[in-house]
């Protein structure tokens, strides 16, 4: 019984941290630019397929990280220039546009790879004993990376000059432009960074999940739930939402069923949209 509790506790932490990694790209774009990128899950999917392609070609798995960042970053650059910017970053119009973009990306991947599942070999095998229980080493590595990324993002956003310029652009874009901040370039770079990170997240989770064209649908739903609960535009909200949604999903999936877990997340998100639409820790 104790061993089961230890394993479940580690699984909860894993689900929370991985969800934070998956939400990060969407949180950057949605929280800072007010663009709900419905195609975020498809960018994660593209990162996973990039990992599959790199591994199949015989290259080191680590090479998939810059490859996915470049692939998704370049696509994000084109999307921002020819889709998001002409719509003036309007929340509703960009929501519809990125929904159509997600459909297009799925169909293109189906055309190239087919609709079947692809598997990616785990790059780091073996397990580590934790309180007498063996736990996969690769999962522990992902958890460590997730902690470093979230902490680094928090420090960067709070202290870096770029973070200050982004806050100024979001708070008052006209004034930010007047004092010399290039808001158009800053918004472009922010959007590209969000899509590039989504690709990297896809590389991270590819060995642990079936890679297929529709994998992004579940990811975007869980990511949106996390942002609704935690709040947009703050690192605290990102982590809080990931903790609540990821923990709830892990516990209920293991103890009851995945369907019950999904239903509970949906109900919780509806309650937050009704009673606290800005989430627990919204942007000031």
C-alpha positions as CSV (number, residue, x, y, z in Angstrom):
1,X,0.0,0.0,0.0
2,X,2.8,2.4,0.9
3,X,4.6,1.7,-2.3
4,X,1.5,2.4,-4.3
5,X,1.1,5.8,-2.5
6,X,4.7,6.7,-3.2
7,X,4.3,5.9,-6.9
8,X,1.0,7.8,-7.2
9,X,2.5,10.8,-5.4
10,X,5.4,10.9,-7.9
11,X,3.0,10.5,-10.8
12,X,1.0,13.5,-9.5
13,X,4.1,15.6,-9.4
14,X,5.0,14.4,-12.9
15,X,1.6,15.2,-14.4
16,X,1.7,18.7,-12.8
17,X,5.1,19.5,-14.1
18,X,4.5,18.1,-17.6
19,X,1.3,20.0,-17.9
20,X,3.1,23.2,-16.9
21,X,5.6,22.6,-19.7
22,X,2.8,22.0,-22.2
23,X,0.8,25.0,-21.1
24,X,3.8,27.3,-21.1
25,X,3.7,28.1,-24.9
26,X,0.0,28.8,-24.8
27,X,0.3,30.8,-21.6
28,X,2.9,33.1,-23.3
29,X,0.8,33.7,-26.3
30,X,-2.6,33.9,-24.7
31,X,-1.6,35.6,-21.4
32,X,0.7,38.2,-23.0
33,X,-0.9,38.8,-26.4
34,X,-4.5,37.9,-25.7
35,X,-4.4,35.4,-28.6
36,X,-6.0,32.0,-27.9
37,X,-3.9,29.9,-30.2
38,X,-6.2,26.9,-30.8
39,X,-3.5,25.4,-32.9
40,X,-1.1,25.2,-29.9
41,X,-1.7,21.4,-29.6
42,X,-0.8,21.0,-33.2
43,X,2.5,22.7,-32.7
44,X,3.2,20.2,-29.8
45,X,2.2,17.5,-32.3
46,X,4.7,18.9,-34.9
47,X,7.4,18.8,-32.3
48,X,6.6,15.1,-31.5
49,X,6.7,14.2,-35.2
50,X,10.0,16.1,-35.5
51,X,11.4,13.9,-32.7
52,X,10.1,10.8,-34.5
53,X,11.8,11.9,-37.8
54,X,15.1,12.8,-36.2
55,X,15.2,9.5,-34.3
56,X,14.2,7.5,-37.4
57,X,17.0,9.2,-39.4
58,X,19.5,7.9,-36.9
59,X,20.5,11.2,-35.3
60,X,20.9,11.7,-31.5
61,X,17.6,12.4,-29.8
62,X,18.9,15.7,-28.4
63,X,19.1,17.0,-32.0
64,X,15.3,16.9,-32.1
65,X,15.2,19.8,-29.6
66,X,16.7,22.5,-31.9
67,X,15.1,20.9,-34.9
68,X,11.6,21.2,-33.4
69,X,12.2,24.7,-32.2
70,X,13.3,25.7,-35.7
71,X,10.4,23.9,-37.4
72,X,7.7,25.3,-35.1
73,X,9.3,28.7,-34.8
74,X,9.5,29.2,-38.6
75,X,5.8,28.1,-38.9
76,X,4.9,30.4,-36.0
77,X,6.7,33.3,-37.7
78,X,4.8,32.7,-40.9
79,X,1.5,32.4,-39.0
80,X,2.1,35.6,-37.1
81,X,3.0,37.6,-40.2
82,X,0.3,36.4,-42.6
83,X,-2.5,35.3,-40.2
84,X,-2.3,36.9,-36.7
85,X,-1.0,40.3,-37.6
86,X,-3.5,41.1,-40.4
87,X,-6.3,40.3,-37.9
88,X,-4.7,42.8,-35.5
89,X,-4.4,40.3,-32.7
90,X,-8.2,40.4,-32.3
91,X,-9.0,37.6,-29.7
92,X,-12.1,36.2,-31.4
93,X,-10.9,36.4,-35.0
94,X,-7.5,34.9,-34.1
95,X,-9.3,32.1,-32.2
96,X,-11.3,31.2,-35.4
97,X,-8.2,31.6,-37.6
98,X,-6.0,29.3,-35.4
99,X,-8.8,26.8,-35.2
100,X,-8.7,26.5,-39.0
101,X,-4.9,26.4,-38.8
102,X,-5.0,23.4,-36.5
103,X,-7.2,21.6,-39.0
104,X,-4.8,22.4,-41.8
105,X,-1.7,21.2,-39.8
106,X,-3.4,17.9,-38.9
107,X,-4.4,17.2,-42.5
108,X,-0.9,18.0,-43.7
109,X,0.6,15.6,-41.1
110,X,-1.9,12.9,-42.1
111,X,-0.8,13.4,-45.7
112,X,2.9,13.0,-44.9
113,X,2.8,10.4,-42.1
114,X,-0.6,8.8,-42.4
115,X,-3.2,8.4,-39.5
116,X,-1.5,5.6,-37.7
117,X,0.3,5.8,-34.4
118,X,4.0,6.3,-34.4
119,X,6.3,5.3,-31.4
120,X,9.4,7.1,-30.3
121,X,12.0,5.2,-28.3
122,X,12.8,6.5,-24.8
123,X,16.2,8.2,-25.1
124,X,17.1,7.5,-21.4
125,X,16.3,4.1,-20.2
126,X,16.5,2.5,-16.8
127,X,14.9,3.5,-13.5
128,X,15.9,5.1,-10.2
129,X,14.9,3.8,-6.8
130,X,12.9,6.3,-4.8
131,X,11.9,5.2,-1.3
132,X,12.4,1.7,-2.4
133,X,10.2,2.1,-5.5
134,X,11.7,2.0,-9.1
135,X,10.7,5.0,-11.2
136,X,11.6,5.6,-14.9
137,X,14.7,7.8,-15.2
138,X,13.4,9.6,-18.3
139,X,10.4,10.8,-16.4
140,X,12.6,12.1,-13.6
141,X,14.7,14.0,-16.1
142,X,11.6,15.6,-17.6
143,X,10.5,16.7,-14.1
144,X,13.9,18.3,-13.4
145,X,13.8,20.1,-16.8
146,X,10.3,21.3,-16.1
147,X,11.3,22.8,-12.7
148,X,14.3,24.6,-14.2
149,X,12.2,26.0,-17.0
150,X,9.4,27.3,-14.8
151,X,11.8,28.9,-12.3
152,X,13.9,30.4,-15.1
153,X,10.7,31.9,-16.7
154,X,9.6,33.3,-13.3
155,X,13.0,35.0,-12.8
156,X,13.3,36.2,-16.4
157,X,9.8,37.7,-16.5
158,X,10.3,39.4,-13.2
159,X,13.8,40.8,-13.7
160,X,14.8,40.9,-17.4
161,X,14.5,44.0,-19.5
162,X,12.5,42.1,-22.1
163,X,10.0,41.0,-19.5
164,X,9.6,44.7,-18.5
165,X,9.0,45.7,-22.1
166,X,6.4,42.9,-22.6
167,X,4.6,44.1,-19.5
168,X,4.6,47.6,-20.8
169,X,3.4,46.6,-24.2
170,X,0.5,44.6,-22.7
171,X,-0.4,47.3,-20.2
172,X,-0.4,50.2,-22.6
173,X,0.7,49.5,-26.1
174,X,0.3,53.1,-27.3
175,X,2.5,54.5,-24.5
176,X,5.0,51.7,-25.0
177,X,5.3,52.6,-28.7
178,X,5.7,56.2,-27.7
179,X,8.7,55.6,-25.5
180,X,10.5,53.6,-28.2
181,X,9.4,50.0,-27.6
182,X,9.0,48.2,-30.9
183,X,5.7,46.6,-30.0
184,X,5.2,44.9,-33.4
185,X,8.5,43.1,-33.3
186,X,8.1,42.3,-29.6
187,X,4.6,40.8,-30.2
188,X,6.1,38.8,-33.2
189,X,9.0,37.5,-31.1
190,X,6.6,36.5,-28.3
191,X,4.4,34.6,-30.6
192,X,7.3,32.8,-32.2
193,X,8.8,31.9,-28.8
194,X,5.5,30.4,-27.8
195,X,5.2,28.2,-30.9
196,X,8.9,27.2,-30.7
197,X,8.5,26.1,-27.1
198,X,5.4,24.1,-28.0
199,X,7.6,22.2,-30.4
200,X,10.2,21.5,-27.7
201,X,7.5,20.3,-25.4
202,X,6.4,17.9,-28.1
203,X,9.9,16.5,-28.2
204,X,9.9,16.0,-24.5
205,X,6.6,14.0,-24.3
206,X,7.0,12.1,-27.6
207,X,8.6,9.0,-26.1
208,X,5.8,8.7,-23.5
209,X,2.7,9.1,-25.6
210,X,1.5,7.7,-29.0
211,X,2.4,10.1,-31.7
212,X,-0.5,10.7,-34.1
213,X,-2.1,13.6,-35.9
214,X,-4.9,14.1,-33.3
215,X,-2.8,14.1,-30.2
216,X,-2.9,17.9,-30.0
217,X,-6.7,18.0,-29.3
218,X,-6.4,16.6,-25.8
219,X,-3.4,18.8,-25.1
220,X,-5.1,22.0,-26.0
221,X,-8.1,21.2,-23.9
222,X,-6.1,20.4,-20.8
223,X,-3.9,23.5,-21.3
224,X,-6.9,25.7,-21.6
225,X,-8.4,24.2,-18.4
226,X,-5.2,25.0,-16.6
227,X,-5.2,28.6,-17.8
228,X,-8.8,29.1,-16.9
229,X,-8.3,27.9,-13.3
230,X,-4.8,29.5,-12.7
231,X,-5.2,32.8,-14.6
232,X,-3.5,34.2,-17.6
233,X,-0.4,36.4,-17.8
234,X,1.4,35.3,-14.6
235,X,3.8,32.5,-13.9
236,X,2.0,31.9,-10.6
237,X,-1.2,31.4,-12.4
238,X,0.5,29.0,-14.8
239,X,1.8,26.8,-12.0
240,X,-1.3,27.0,-9.9
241,X,-3.6,26.0,-12.8
242,X,-1.2,23.2,-13.8
243,X,-1.1,21.9,-10.2
244,X,-4.9,21.8,-9.8
245,X,-5.7,20.4,-13.2
246,X,-2.7,18.1,-13.5
247,X,-3.2,16.8,-9.9
248,X,-6.9,16.3,-10.4
249,X,-6.4,14.4,-13.6
250,X,-3.7,12.2,-12.2
251,X,-5.6,11.2,-9.0
252,X,-9.0,10.7,-10.6
253,X,-7.6,8.8,-13.6
254,X,-5.8,6.4,-11.3
255,X,-8.5,6.0,-8.7
256,X,-11.7,6.2,-10.8
257,X,-11.4,6.5,-14.6
258,X,-10.0,8.9,-17.2
259,X,-13.5,9.9,-18.2
260,X,-14.4,10.9,-14.7
261,X,-11.2,12.9,-14.5
262,X,-12.1,14.8,-17.7
263,X,-15.6,15.4,-16.5
264,X,-14.3,16.8,-13.2
265,X,-11.9,19.1,-15.0
266,X,-14.6,20.3,-17.3
267,X,-17.0,21.1,-14.3
268,X,-14.2,22.9,-12.4
269,X,-13.4,25.0,-15.4
270,X,-17.0,25.9,-16.0
271,X,-17.3,27.0,-12.3
272,X,-14.2,29.2,-12.6
273,X,-15.5,30.8,-15.9
274,X,-18.8,31.5,-14.1
275,X,-17.6,32.6,-10.7
276,X,-14.0,33.7,-11.2
277,X,-13.4,34.2,-15.0
278,X,-9.9,35.7,-14.6
279,X,-8.6,32.6,-12.6
280,X,-6.8,32.4,-9.3
281,X,-3.8,34.6,-10.2
282,X,-4.7,36.9,-13.1
283,X,-2.5,39.5,-14.6
284,X,-2.8,42.8,-12.7
